[in-house]
Amino acid sequence: MLIDAHTHLDEYIEYENGRELERKALEEIESNKILSLTNSMDVPSYIKNLEIARASDFIVPSFGVHPNKAHIYAERMDELEEYIYDCKMIGETGMDFFWAKKESFAYQAPLFEYFLQNARQQNKIINVHTKGAEGDVINLLDKHRAKRVIIHWYSGPRWEFNELVKRGCYFTVGVQVKYSDLMRDIARAIPKDRLLLETDNPSGEEWLSKNIGMPNIIRDVYEEVAKIKKMSFPELELAAYENYLNI
């Protein structure tokens, strides 16, 4: 079974032909049996992902607040409790001092800590965004003794990468591996027993090639990473599935 460990299925509807794109995405997931971990950006995003997940047993919705929206929720964290308790896993959350709005910077750490506390208490997988804040993320993971951590699309410094490996984190490799030597180097360095693959659909591929990412492109990611890791496609497919089960 193929696993897309980080996607945003709720975002297809935002395009001009969104309903058709969403229908096509669901068809690809079903026909190719792609286990899709769909991450949420905020409360409305999670509610939409819950709705989409009712259409397929291959869709696992997770709840989180993206660091770009931390300033909206940081003083309303009590409103998030029911969604955290309800979700099967937590994501997307974390910190970002590279892409995120500056007004979110002061609020990111308190909100991320809130999710880390709940992930620890409820023994849930947490899907973490780190861009430009890798050191801060490591400090907070240590502070809250975080377990079951997936680092999403890591592209930061190598020293912080090594520290995350030491802490037992898992890592997703995404569509950028098709275009970037840096991402190929990171994919090569990720231990085989910590490796997951993702698309960050629909915007991940669109950011790189201007083409809206659809679920089937996860196969391209698997093919590229299999070459890098010197594994056959079936070997990588099995390894990624076992890694997901072991988180």
Backbone hydrogen bonds, N-H to C=O, Kabsch-Sander energy under -0.5 kcal/mol:
donor,donor_aa,acceptor,acceptor_aa,energy
2,L,33,K,-0.6
4,D,35,L,-2.9
5,A,3,I,-0.8
5,A,197,L,-3.2
7,T,37,L,-1.8
8,H,201,N,-1.9
11,E,8,H,-1.8
12,Y,9,L,-1.0
14,E,11,E,-1.5
15,Y,12,Y,-1.9
18,G,15,Y,-1.9
21,L,17,N,-2.2
22,E,18,G,-2.7
23,R,19,R,-2.2
24,K,20,E,-2.5
25,A,21,L,-2.7
26,L,22,E,-2.3
27,E,23,R,-2.0
28,E,24,K,-2.3
29,I,25,A,-2.3
30,E,26,L,-2.3
31,S,27,E,-2.9
32,N,28,E,-1.9
33,K,29,I,-0.6
33,K,30,E,-0.7
34,I,29,I,-1.9
35,L,2,L,-2.7
35,L,33,K,-0.8
36,S,34,I,-0.6
36,S,58,F,-3.3
37,L,4,D,-2.7
37,L,35,L,-0.6
38,T,36,S,-1.1
38,T,60,V,-1.4
39,N,7,T,-3.4
39,N,37,L,-0.6
40,S,91,G,-1.9
46,Y,42,D,-1.9
47,I,43,V,-2.3
48,K,44,P,-2.0
49,N,45,S,-2.2
50,L,46,Y,-2.5
51,E,47,I,-1.7
52,I,48,K,-2.3
53,A,49,N,-2.5
54,R,50,L,-1.0
54,R,51,E,-0.6
55,A,52,I,-2.1
56,S,53,A,-1.3
59,I,56,S,-1.1
60,V,36,S,-2.9
60,V,58,F,-0.5
62,S,38,T,-2.3
63,F,89,M,-1.7
66,H,41,M,-1.9
69,K,66,H,-2.6
70,A,67,P,-1.6
72,I,69,K,-1.2
73,Y,69,K,-1.1
74,A,70,A,-2.3
76,R,73,Y,-2.3
79,E,76,R,-1.9
80,L,77,M,-1.6
81,E,77,M,-0.5
81,E,78,D,-0.7
84,I,80,L,-2.2
85,Y,81,E,-2.4
86,D,82,E,-1.7
87,C,83,Y,-2.0
88,K,61,P,-0.8
90,I,125,I,-3.2
91,G,63,F,-1.6
93,T,127,N,-1.9
95,M,129,H,-2.4
97,F,131,K,-1.7
98,F,131,K,-0.8
104,S,101,K,-1.8
105,F,102,K,-1.3
107,Y,104,S,-1.4
108,Q,104,S,-1.0
108,Q,105,F,-0.8
109,A,105,F,-0.6
111,L,107,Y,-1.6
112,F,108,Q,-2.7
113,E,109,A,-2.7
114,Y,110,P,-1.7
115,F,111,L,-1.9
116,L,112,F,-2.6
117,Q,113,E,-2.7
118,N,114,Y,-1.8
119,A,115,F,-2.7
120,R,116,L,-2.3
121,Q,117,Q,-2.4
122,Q,118,N,-2.5
123,N,119,A,-0.6
123,N,120,R,-0.6
124,K,119,A,-2.1
126,I,148,R,-2.2
127,N,90,I,-3.0
128,V,126,I,-0.6
128,V,150,I,-3.4
129,H,93,T,-3.0
133,A,130,T,-2.7
137,V,133,A,-2.5
138,I,134,E,-2.3
139,N,135,G,-2.2
140,L,136,D,-1.9
141,L,137,V,-2.6
142,D,138,I,-2.3
143,K,139,N,-2.3
144,H,140,L,-2.0
145,R,142,D,-1.3
146,A,141,L,-2.5
150,I,126,I,-2.6
151,I,149,V,-0.5
151,I,170,Y,-3.4
152,H,128,V,-2.9
152,H,150,I,-0.7
154,Y,172,T,-0.6
161,F,157,P,-1.6
162,N,158,R,-2.7
163,E,159,W,-1.8
164,L,160,E,-2.2
165,V,161,F,-2.2
166,K,162,N,-2.2
167,R,163,E,-1.2
168,G,165,V,-2.0
169,C,164,L,-2.0
170,Y,149,V,-2.7
171,F,194,R,-2.8
172,T,151,I,-2.3
173,V,196,L,-1.9
177,V,174,G,-2.0
178,K,175,V,-1.9
179,Y,176,Q,-1.8
180,S,176,Q,-2.0
184,R,180,S,-1.7
185,D,181,D,-2.5
186,I,182,L,-2.2
187,A,183,M,-2.6
188,R,184,R,-2.1
189,A,185,D,-1.5
190,I,186,I,-1.5
194,R,191,P,-2.3
195,L,192,K,-0.7
196,L,171,F,-2.5
198,E,173,V,-2.4
199,T,6,H,-1.2
200,D,6,H,-3.0
203,S,200,D,-0.5
204,G,200,D,-2.0
206,E,202,P,-0.9
207,W,203,S,-2.6
208,L,204,G,-0.9
209,S,205,E,-3.2
210,K,205,E,-0.5
210,K,206,E,-1.8
211,N,205,E,-0.6
213,G,202,P,-2.4
217,I,214,M,-2.1
218,I,215,P,-2.0
219,R,216,N,-1.7
221,V,217,I,-1.5
222,Y,218,I,-2.3
223,E,219,R,-2.4
224,E,220,D,-2.3
225,V,221,V,-2.6
226,A,222,Y,-2.6
227,K,223,E,-1.6
228,I,224,E,-1.9
229,K,225,V,-2.8
230,K,226,A,-0.5
230,K,227,K,-0.8
231,M,226,A,-2.7
236,L,232,S,-2.3
237,E,233,F,-2.7
238,L,234,P,-2.3
239,A,235,E,-2.4
240,A,236,L,-2.9
241,Y,237,E,-1.8
242,E,238,L,-2.6
243,N,239,A,-2.5
244,Y,240,A,-2.2
245,L,241,Y,-2.0
246,N,242,E,-1.5
247,I,243,N,-0.9
247,I,244,Y,-0.7
